[in-house]
């Protein structure tokens, strides 16, 4: 599983972006890929799947600190 930080998430529109800790860039996240609610600056763990529009985060969960 990858880890990262939520750069942006719009709950009303149901999408956002996560910045990966491994410096591989940003990955798109859609509400359908969430295991729980997320917000900007949350630390998360996730998996990446290919979608027709490119890489997408799925199975996204907050990392408890």
N, C-alpha and C positions, 0 to 999 in steps of 0.2 A: 504494500500500500504506500502511496505517496502522501506527503504532508505538505501543508502550505497555509497561507493566510488569505482570508476573503478580502479581496480588493474592493469589490462593489457587489451589492446584491439588492435588487429592487423586488421586494416581496409582492407588491401589487402586480407587477408584470411577470414575476416568476422566473427571473434569470439574473445572472451575474457572472463574475469572474474570480478565479482563485489564482494567486501567484504561488508557484511551486517553490518549495525550499531548495530544490536541487538546481535552481537557476535555469530550468528549461523553458521558462516563460510563463505566460498566462494560459489558463484553460477555461473554457466556457462551462458554466453550470446552469442546469435548468431545474425547476422545482421538482420535476419527475425523478431526478437523481438524488434527492435528499432523503436521509433517514430521519431528520429532525430539522427544526427551523434553524437558520443561520442568519448572521448579520455581519455587516462590515467589521473588519479587524478580528473576527473569530479565527482561532486556530482550528484547522480541520484535517482529517485524513480522508483519502478518497482513492478510487481506482479510475483509470482512464480507458474509455472505449472510443472507437472510431464511429463517427456518425456521418451522414451524407454531407454535413457542413464542416467536418473536421473533428479534432479531438474534443471529447466532452467528459466532464467529471461525473461519475456515478457512485452510488453507495457512499455518499458524503455524510460524515459524522463529525461532530465537534470533538476536539481533544480536550479532555478535562485537565485543568492545570492545578 
